[in-house]
Amino acid sequence: MEKLKDKLNRIENLYKKIFLLILGSFLMIAPFWAGGLSMFLLSDTQVEWTKLHSVFVSAGVVFFVGGWAFNNIAKAIVAMVTRLSEKLSK
């Protein structure tokens, strides 16, 4: 039973990791899409870089790096929670 639980947990973490990587990639590409269309002469719309573009790129980087390092971050959080619970129980 324990092996099955570990296997399902690894599969769940893999799907979370893939989701974060795809979301981060999308958020990093989205601000450049309209500018790219204009650059390739597919659109006449001129795009100016705003704070919203910076927010999307920043969020994309955070999600992408979070997905890339998901297992390490999860292990660190579990270790911190375990230490806190041990200190509080004493």
Backbone atoms as SQL, in Angstrom:
CREATE TABLE atoms (id INTEGER PRIMARY KEY, chain TEXT, resi INTEGER, resn TEXT, atom TEXT, x REAL, y REAL, z REAL);
INSERT INTO atoms VALUES
  (1, 'A', 1, 'MET', 'N', 0.825, -1.196, 0.000),
  (2, 'A', 1, 'MET', 'CA', 0.000, 0.000, 0.000),
  (3, 'A', 1, 'MET', 'C', 0.868, 1.258, 0.000),
  (4, 'A', 2, 'GLU', 'N', 1.951, 1.199, 0.762),
  (5, 'A', 2, 'GLU', 'CA', 2.853, 2.356, 0.849),
  (6, 'A', 2, 'GLU', 'C', 3.523, 2.639, -0.500),
  (7, 'A', 3, 'LYS', 'N', 3.864, 1.567, -1.231),
  (8, 'A', 3, 'LYS', 'CA', 4.492, 1.744, -2.548),
  (9, 'A', 3, 'LYS', 'C', 3.532, 2.428, -3.518),
  (10, 'A', 4, 'LEU', 'N', 2.284, 2.023, -3.469),
  (11, 'A', 4, 'LEU', 'CA', 1.275, 2.620, -4.343),
  (12, 'A', 4, 'LEU', 'C', 1.087, 4.102, -4.019),
  (13, 'A', 5, 'LYS', 'N', 1.063, 4.417, -2.732),
  (14, 'A', 5, 'LYS', 'CA', 0.905, 5.802, -2.307),
  (15, 'A', 5, 'LYS', 'C', 2.091, 6.650, -2.767),
  (16, 'A', 6, 'ASP', 'N', 3.309, 6.140, -2.643),
  (17, 'A', 6, 'ASP', 'CA', 4.494, 6.855, -3.099),
  (18, 'A', 6, 'ASP', 'C', 4.478, 7.060, -4.608),
  (19, 'A', 7, 'LYS', 'N', 4.063, 6.022, -5.333),
  (20, 'A', 7, 'LYS', 'CA', 4.010, 6.115, -6.795),
  (21, 'A', 7, 'LYS', 'C', 2.993, 7.161, -7.224),
  (22, 'A', 8, 'LEU', 'N', 1.814, 7.170, -6.605),
  (23, 'A', 8, 'LEU', 'CA', 0.794, 8.165, -6.934),
  (24, 'A', 8, 'LEU', 'C', 1.252, 9.569, -6.566),
  (25, 'A', 9, 'ASN', 'N', 1.979, 9.691, -5.471),
  (26, 'A', 9, 'ASN', 'CA', 2.504, 10.987, -5.056),
  (27, 'A', 9, 'ASN', 'C', 3.525, 11.506, -6.065),
  (28, 'A', 10, 'ARG', 'N', 4.386, 10.626, -6.573),
  (29, 'A', 10, 'ARG', 'CA', 5.366, 11.028, -7.587),
  (30, 'A', 10, 'ARG', 'C', 4.679, 11.443, -8.888),
  (31, 'A', 11, 'ILE', 'N', 3.632, 10.714, -9.278),
  (32, 'A', 11, 'ILE', 'CA', 2.888, 11.065, -10.491),
  (33, 'A', 11, 'ILE', 'C', 2.206, 12.418, -10.321),
  (34, 'A', 12, 'GLU', 'N', 1.611, 12.645, -9.150),
  (35, 'A', 12, 'GLU', 'CA', 0.959, 13.929, -8.876),
  (36, 'A', 12, 'GLU', 'C', 1.976, 15.069, -8.935),
  (37, 'A', 13, 'ASN', 'N', 3.147, 14.881, -8.344),
  (38, 'A', 13, 'ASN', 'CA', 4.183, 15.909, -8.380),
  (39, 'A', 13, 'ASN', 'C', 4.668, 16.163, -9.799),
  (40, 'A', 14, 'LEU', 'N', 4.748, 15.125, -10.608),
  (41, 'A', 14, 'LEU', 'CA', 5.161, 15.284, -11.993),
  (42, 'A', 14, 'LEU', 'C', 4.152, 16.134, -12.760),
  (43, 'A', 15, 'TYR', 'N', 2.858, 15.872, -12.561),
  (44, 'A', 15, 'TYR', 'CA', 1.838, 16.656, -13.241),
  (45, 'A', 15, 'TYR', 'C', 1.834, 18.108, -12.771),
  (46, 'A', 16, 'LYS', 'N', 2.062, 18.336, -11.486),
  (47, 'A', 16, 'LYS', 'CA', 2.157, 19.703, -10.982),
  (48, 'A', 16, 'LYS', 'C', 3.348, 20.418, -11.605),
  (49, 'A', 17, 'LYS', 'N', 4.450, 19.712, -11.708),
  (50, 'A', 17, 'LYS', 'CA', 5.662, 20.282, -12.284),
  (51, 'A', 17, 'LYS', 'C', 5.436, 20.643, -13.755),
  (52, 'A', 18, 'ILE', 'N', 4.832, 19.751, -14.502),
  (53, 'A', 18, 'ILE', 'CA', 4.551, 20.005, -15.920),
  (54, 'A', 18, 'ILE', 'C', 3.592, 21.181, -16.072),
  (55, 'A', 19, 'PHE', 'N', 2.566, 21.246, -15.220),
  (56, 'A', 19, 'PHE', 'CA', 1.610, 22.352, -15.279),
  (57, 'A', 19, 'PHE', 'C', 2.299, 23.683, -15.031),
  (58, 'A', 20, 'LEU', 'N', 3.162, 23.746, -14.008),
  (59, 'A', 20, 'LEU', 'CA', 3.860, 24.992, -13.709),
  (60, 'A', 20, 'LEU', 'C', 4.804, 25.392, -14.834),
  (61, 'A', 21, 'LEU', 'N', 5.466, 24.416, -15.456),
  (62, 'A', 21, 'LEU', 'CA', 6.361, 24.727, -16.570),
  (63, 'A', 21, 'LEU', 'C', 5.590, 25.281, -17.773),
  (64, 'A', 22, 'ILE', 'N', 4.456, 24.674, -18.078),
  (65, 'A', 22, 'ILE', 'CA', 3.642, 25.154, -19.211),
  (66, 'A', 22, 'ILE', 'C', 3.054, 26.530, -18.916),
  (67, 'A', 23, 'LEU', 'N', 2.547, 26.721, -17.700),
  (68, 'A', 23, 'LEU', 'CA', 1.985, 28.019, -17.321),
  (69, 'A', 23, 'LEU', 'C', 3.056, 29.104, -17.372),
  (70, 'A', 24, 'GLY', 'N', 4.234, 28.817, -16.833),
  (71, 'A', 24, 'GLY', 'CA', 5.320, 29.789, -16.869),
  (72, 'A', 24, 'GLY', 'C', 5.741, 30.121, -18.285),
  (73, 'A', 25, 'SER', 'N', 5.814, 29.116, -19.140),
  (74, 'A', 25, 'SER', 'CA', 6.176, 29.356, -20.544),
  (75, 'A', 25, 'SER', 'C', 5.148, 30.245, -21.223),
  (76, 'A', 26, 'PHE', 'N', 3.879, 29.962, -21.007),
  (77, 'A', 26, 'PHE', 'CA', 2.814, 30.765, -21.610),
  (78, 'A', 26, 'PHE', 'C', 2.879, 32.214, -21.133),
  (79, 'A', 27, 'LEU', 'N', 3.078, 32.404, -19.818),
  (80, 'A', 27, 'LEU', 'CA', 3.116, 33.753, -19.276),
  (81, 'A', 27, 'LEU', 'C', 4.337, 34.532, -19.757),
  (82, 'A', 28, 'MET', 'N', 5.418, 33.841, -20.056),
  (83, 'A', 28, 'MET', 'CA', 6.600, 34.530, -20.582),
  (84, 'A', 28, 'MET', 'C', 6.448, 34.864, -22.060),
  (85, 'A', 29, 'ILE', 'N', 5.729, 34.046, -22.807),
  (86, 'A', 29, 'ILE', 'CA', 5.569, 34.264, -24.249),
  (87, 'A', 29, 'ILE', 'C', 4.469, 35.280, -24.553),
  (88, 'A', 30, 'ALA', 'N', 3.412, 35.304, -23.762),
  (89, 'A', 30, 'ALA', 'CA', 2.250, 36.148, -24.041),
  (90, 'A', 30, 'ALA', 'C', 2.580, 37.628, -24.237),
  (91, 'A', 31, 'PRO', 'N', 3.410, 38.261, -23.424),
  (92, 'A', 31, 'PRO', 'CA', 3.680, 39.695, -23.645),
  (93, 'A', 31, 'PRO', 'C', 4.400, 39.999, -24.959),
  (94, 'A', 32, 'PHE', 'N', 5.117, 39.030, -25.499),
  (95, 'A', 32, 'PHE', 'CA', 5.863, 39.256, -26.725),
  (96, 'A', 32, 'PHE', 'C', 5.059, 38.908, -27.984),
  (97, 'A', 33, 'TRP', 'N', 3.878, 38.341, -27.814),
  (98, 'A', 33, 'TRP', 'CA', 3.101, 37.841, -28.950),
  (99, 'A', 33, 'TRP', 'C', 2.706, 38.962, -29.905),
  (100, 'A', 34, 'ALA', 'N', 2.071, 40.011, -29.385),
  (101, 'A', 34, 'ALA', 'CA', 1.597, 41.093, -30.260),
  (102, 'A', 34, 'ALA', 'C', 2.776, 41.816, -30.907),
  (103, 'A', 35, 'GLY', 'N', 3.842, 42.041, -30.163),
  (104, 'A', 35, 'GLY', 'CA', 5.022, 42.663, -30.736),
  (105, 'A', 35, 'GLY', 'C', 5.646, 41.804, -31.819),
  (106, 'A', 36, 'GLY', 'N', 5.608, 40.505, -31.636),
  (107, 'A', 36, 'GLY', 'CA', 6.132, 39.590, -32.650),
  (108, 'A', 36, 'GLY', 'C', 5.300, 39.618, -33.920),
  (109, 'A', 37, 'LEU', 'N', 3.984, 39.698, -33.769),
  (110, 'A', 37, 'LEU', 'CA', 3.113, 39.789, -34.943),
  (111, 'A', 37, 'LEU', 'C', 3.410, 41.059, -35.733),
  (112, 'A', 38, 'SER', 'N', 3.611, 42.155, -35.021),
  (113, 'A', 38, 'SER', 'CA', 3.939, 43.412, -35.681),
  (114, 'A', 38, 'SER', 'C', 5.309, 43.331, -36.355),
  (115, 'A', 39, 'MET', 'N', 6.252, 42.680, -35.710),
  (116, 'A', 39, 'MET', 'CA', 7.599, 42.573, -36.256),
  (117, 'A', 39, 'MET', 'C', 7.611, 41.770, -37.557),
  (118, 'A', 40, 'PHE', 'N', 6.806, 40.740, -37.647),
  (119, 'A', 40, 'PHE', 'CA', 6.738, 39.908, -38.851),
  (120, 'A', 40, 'PHE', 'C', 5.721, 40.426, -39.858),
  (121, 'A', 41, 'LEU', 'N', 5.241, 41.657, -39.627),
  (122, 'A', 41, 'LEU', 'CA', 4.286, 42.332, -40.513),
  (123, 'A', 41, 'LEU', 'C', 2.973, 41.559, -40.663),
  (124, 'A', 42, 'LEU', 'N', 2.569, 40.899, -39.604),
  (125, 'A', 42, 'LEU', 'CA', 1.289, 40.189, -39.601),
  (126, 'A', 42, 'LEU', 'C', 0.180, 41.034, -38.981),
  (127, 'A', 43, 'SER', 'N', 0.572, 42.153, -38.365),
  (128, 'A', 43, 'SER', 'CA', -0.400, 43.034, -37.728),
  (129, 'A', 43, 'SER', 'C', 0.108, 44.474, -37.843),
  (130, 'A', 44, 'ASP', 'N', -0.832, 45.415, -37.932),
  (131, 'A', 44, 'ASP', 'CA', -0.460, 46.828, -38.007),
  (132, 'A', 44, 'ASP', 'C', -0.454, 47.494, -36.638),
  (133, 'A', 45, 'THR', 'N', -0.818, 46.763, -35.611),
  (134, 'A', 45, 'THR', 'CA', -0.906, 47.319, -34.270),
  (135, 'A', 45, 'THR', 'C', 0.483, 47.500, -33.669),
  (136, 'A', 46, 'GLN', 'N', 0.759, 48.699, -33.179),
  (137, 'A', 46, 'GLN', 'CA', 2.018, 48.953, -32.486),
  (138, 'A', 46, 'GLN', 'C', 1.807, 48.722, -30.992),
  (139, 'A', 47, 'VAL', 'N', 2.677, 47.950, -30.385),
  (140, 'A', 47, 'VAL', 'CA', 2.536, 47.582, -28.978),
  (141, 'A', 47, 'VAL', 'C', 3.602, 48.306, -28.170),
  (142, 'A', 48, 'GLU', 'N', 3.158, 48.976, -27.112),
  (143, 'A', 48, 'GLU', 'CA', 4.100, 49.613, -26.193),
  (144, 'A', 48, 'GLU', 'C', 4.218, 48.753, -24.948),
  (145, 'A', 49, 'TRP', 'N', 5.428, 48.657, -24.432),
  (146, 'A', 49, 'TRP', 'CA', 5.693, 47.852, -23.241),
  (147, 'A', 49, 'TRP', 'C', 5.162, 48.583, -22.024),
  (148, 'A', 50, 'THR', 'N', 4.281, 47.934, -21.257),
  (149, 'A', 50, 'THR', 'CA', 3.694, 48.544, -20.062),
  (150, 'A', 50, 'THR', 'C', 4.069, 47.731, -18.838),
  (151, 'A', 51, 'LYS', 'N', 3.575, 48.178, -17.692),
  (152, 'A', 51, 'LYS', 'CA', 3.840, 47.453, -16.442),
  (153, 'A', 51, 'LYS', 'C', 3.196, 46.066, -16.469),
  (154, 'A', 52, 'LEU', 'N', 2.067, 45.950, -17.158),
  (155, 'A', 52, 'LEU', 'CA', 1.387, 44.662, -17.249),
  (156, 'A', 52, 'LEU', 'C', 2.255, 43.631, -17.969),
  (157, 'A', 53, 'HIS', 'N', 2.963, 44.066, -18.995),
  (158, 'A', 53, 'HIS', 'CA', 3.878, 43.164, -19.688),
  (159, 'A', 53, 'HIS', 'C', 4.964, 42.672, -18.729),
  (160, 'A', 54, 'SER', 'N', 5.496, 43.589, -17.932),
  (161, 'A', 54, 'SER', 'CA', 6.537, 43.218, -16.964),
  (162, 'A', 54, 'SER', 'C', 6.004, 42.250, -15.915),
  (163, 'A', 55, 'VAL', 'N', 4.763, 42.467, -15.493),
  (164, 'A', 55, 'VAL', 'CA', 4.153, 41.570, -14.508),
  (165, 'A', 55, 'VAL', 'C', 3.993, 40.170, -15.093),
  (166, 'A', 56, 'PHE', 'N', 3.549, 40.077, -16.343),
  (167, 'A', 56, 'PHE', 'CA', 3.371, 38.773, -16.977),
  (168, 'A', 56, 'PHE', 'C', 4.702, 38.041, -17.125),
  (169, 'A', 57, 'VAL', 'N', 5.738, 38.754, -17.566),
  (170, 'A', 57, 'VAL', 'CA', 7.045, 38.120, -17.726),
  (171, 'A', 57, 'VAL', 'C', 7.594, 37.685, -16.365),
  (172, 'A', 58, 'SER', 'N', 7.459, 38.530, -15.357),
  (173, 'A', 58, 'SER', 'CA', 7.945, 38.178, -14.013),
  (174, 'A', 58, 'SER', 'C', 7.205, 36.964, -13.456),
  (175, 'A', 59, 'ALA', 'N', 5.888, 36.954, -13.597),
  (176, 'A', 59, 'ALA', 'CA', 5.106, 35.811, -13.123),
  (177, 'A', 59, 'ALA', 'C', 5.485, 34.548, -13.896),
  (178, 'A', 60, 'GLY', 'N', 5.719, 34.685, -15.183),
  (179, 'A', 60, 'GLY', 'CA', 6.138, 33.539, -15.993),
  (180, 'A', 60, 'GLY', 'C', 7.456, 32.965, -15.523),
  (181, 'A', 61, 'VAL', 'N', 8.405, 33.839, -15.212),
  (182, 'A', 61, 'VAL', 'CA', 9.706, 33.370, -14.714),
  (183, 'A', 61, 'VAL', 'C', 9.536, 32.673, -13.377),
  (184, 'A', 62, 'VAL', 'N', 8.725, 33.250, -12.490),
  (185, 'A', 62, 'VAL', 'CA', 8.505, 32.633, -11.175),
  (186, 'A', 62, 'VAL', 'C', 7.865, 31.253, -11.317),
  (187, 'A', 63, 'PHE', 'N', 6.833, 31.138, -12.139),
  (188, 'A', 63, 'PHE', 'CA', 6.171, 29.841, -12.314),
  (189, 'A', 63, 'PHE', 'C', 7.086, 28.836, -13.006),
  (190, 'A', 64, 'PHE', 'N', 7.854, 29.292, -13.997),
  (191, 'A', 64, 'PHE', 'CA', 8.745, 28.384, -14.711),
  (192, 'A', 64, 'PHE', 'C', 9.826, 27.842, -13.778),
  (193, 'A', 65, 'VAL', 'N', 10.451, 28.725, -13.018),
  (194, 'A', 65, 'VAL', 'CA', 11.487, 28.292, -12.073),
  (195, 'A', 65, 'VAL', 'C', 10.862, 27.455, -10.962),
  (196, 'A', 66, 'GLY', 'N', 9.661, 27.831, -10.531),
  (197, 'A', 66, 'GLY', 'CA', 8.966, 27.037, -9.512),
  (198, 'A', 66, 'GLY', 'C', 8.664, 25.633, -9.996),
  (199, 'A', 67, 'GLY', 'N', 8.271, 25.499, -11.261),
  (200, 'A', 67, 'GLY', 'CA', 8.017, 24.175, -11.822),
  (201, 'A', 67, 'GLY', 'C', 9.288, 23.379, -11.992),
  (202, 'A', 68, 'TRP', 'N', 10.356, 24.064, -12.365),
  (203, 'A', 68, 'TRP', 'CA', 11.644, 23.393, -12.566),
  (204, 'A', 68, 'TRP', 'C', 12.198, 22.873, -11.248),
  (205, 'A', 69, 'ALA', 'N', 12.016, 23.638, -10.175),
  (206, 'A', 69, 'ALA', 'CA', 12.561, 23.254, -8.871),
  (207, 'A', 69, 'ALA', 'C', 11.468, 22.804, -7.912),
  (208, 'A', 70, 'PHE', 'N', 10.358, 22.309, -8.437),
  (209, 'A', 70, 'PHE', 'CA', 9.187, 21.978, -7.604),
  (210, 'A', 70, 'PHE', 'C', 9.522, 20.962, -6.524),
  (211, 'A', 71, 'ASN', 'N', 10.203, 19.890, -6.878),
  (212, 'A', 71, 'ASN', 'CA', 10.493, 18.846, -5.898),
  (213, 'A', 71, 'ASN', 'C', 11.391, 19.361, -4.781),
  (214, 'A', 72, 'ASN', 'N', 12.387, 20.164, -5.123),
  (215, 'A', 72, 'ASN', 'CA', 13.280, 20.703, -4.103),
  (216, 'A', 72, 'ASN', 'C', 12.554, 21.665, -3.176),
  (217, 'A', 73, 'ILE', 'N', 11.692, 22.498, -3.736),
  (218, 'A', 73, 'ILE', 'CA', 10.933, 23.440, -2.918),
  (219, 'A', 73, 'ILE', 'C', 9.978, 22.686, -1.994),
  (220, 'A', 74, 'ALA', 'N', 9.327, 21.666, -2.514),
  (221, 'A', 74, 'ALA', 'CA', 8.396, 20.879, -1.690),
  (222, 'A', 74, 'ALA', 'C', 9.133, 20.189, -0.551),
  (223, 'A', 75, 'LYS', 'N', 10.309, 19.642, -0.830),
  (224, 'A', 75, 'LYS', 'CA', 11.093, 18.986, 0.226),
  (225, 'A', 75, 'LYS', 'C', 11.516, 19.987, 1.291),
  (226, 'A', 76, 'ALA', 'N', 11.912, 21.189, 0.884),
  (227, 'A', 76, 'ALA', 'CA', 12.322, 22.213, 1.843),
  (228, 'A', 76, 'ALA', 'C', 11.152, 22.636, 2.730),
  (229, 'A', 77, 'ILE', 'N', 9.967, 22.782, 2.140),
  (230, 'A', 77, 'ILE', 'CA', 8.793, 23.170, 2.925),
  (231, 'A', 77, 'ILE', 'C', 8.432, 22.080, 3.928),
  (232, 'A', 78, 'VAL', 'N', 8.482, 20.825, 3.487),
  (233, 'A', 78, 'VAL', 'CA', 8.184, 19.708, 4.391),
  (234, 'A', 78, 'VAL', 'C', 9.187, 19.669, 5.532),
  (235, 'A', 79, 'ALA', 'N', 10.455, 19.896, 5.232),
  (236, 'A', 79, 'ALA', 'CA', 11.485, 19.887, 6.281),
  (237, 'A', 79, 'ALA', 'C', 11.247, 21.008, 7.295),
  (238, 'A', 80, 'MET', 'N', 10.888, 22.193, 6.815),
  (239, 'A', 80, 'MET', 'CA', 10.622, 23.310, 7.730),
  (240, 'A', 80, 'MET', 'C', 9.412, 23.035, 8.604),
  (241, 'A', 81, 'VAL', 'N', 8.351, 22.519, 8.011),
  (242, 'A', 81, 'VAL', 'CA', 7.143, 22.223, 8.782),
  (243, 'A', 81, 'VAL', 'C', 7.421, 21.140, 9.815),
  (244, 'A', 82, 'THR', 'N', 8.209, 20.138, 9.445),
  (245, 'A', 82, 'THR', 'CA', 8.554, 19.067, 10.380),
  (246, 'A', 82, 'THR', 'C', 9.341, 19.619, 11.559),
  (247, 'A', 83, 'ARG', 'N', 10.321, 20.472, 11.289),
  (248, 'A', 83, 'ARG', 'CA', 11.117, 21.066, 12.374),
  (249, 'A', 83, 'ARG', 'C', 10.257, 21.913, 13.272),
  (250, 'A', 84, 'LEU', 'N', 9.370, 22.721, 12.684),
  (251, 'A', 84, 'LEU', 'CA', 8.484, 23.556, 13.503),
  (252, 'A', 84, 'LEU', 'C', 7.569, 22.715, 14.375),
  (253, 'A', 85, 'SER', 'N', 7.007, 21.660, 13.820),
  (254, 'A', 85, 'SER', 'CA', 6.095, 20.815, 14.604),
  (255, 'A', 85, 'SER', 'C', 6.850, 20.103, 15.726),
  (256, 'A', 86, 'GLU', 'N', 8.104, 19.712, 15.481),
  (257, 'A', 86, 'GLU', 'CA', 8.901, 19.080, 16.537),
  (258, 'A', 86, 'GLU', 'C', 9.210, 20.075, 17.653),
  (259, 'A', 87, 'LYS', 'N', 9.535, 21.311, 17.313),
  (260, 'A', 87, 'LYS', 'CA', 9.841, 22.326, 18.323),
  (261, 'A', 87, 'LYS', 'C', 8.599, 22.702, 19.126),
  (262, 'A', 88, 'LEU', 'N', 7.458, 22.767, 18.452),
  (263, 'A', 88, 'LEU', 'CA', 6.220, 23.131, 19.149),
  (264, 'A', 88, 'LEU', 'C', 5.727, 22.004, 20.053),
  (265, 'A', 89, 'SER', 'N', 6.017, 20.760, 19.704),
  (266, 'A', 89, 'SER', 'CA', 5.547, 19.643, 20.519),
  (267, 'A', 89, 'SER', 'C', 6.388, 19.450, 21.779),
  (268, 'A', 90, 'LYS', 'N', 7.592, 20.016, 21.807),
  (269, 'A', 90, 'LYS', 'CA', 8.462, 19.863, 22.997),
  (270, 'A', 90, 'LYS', 'C', 8.088, 20.778, 24.089);
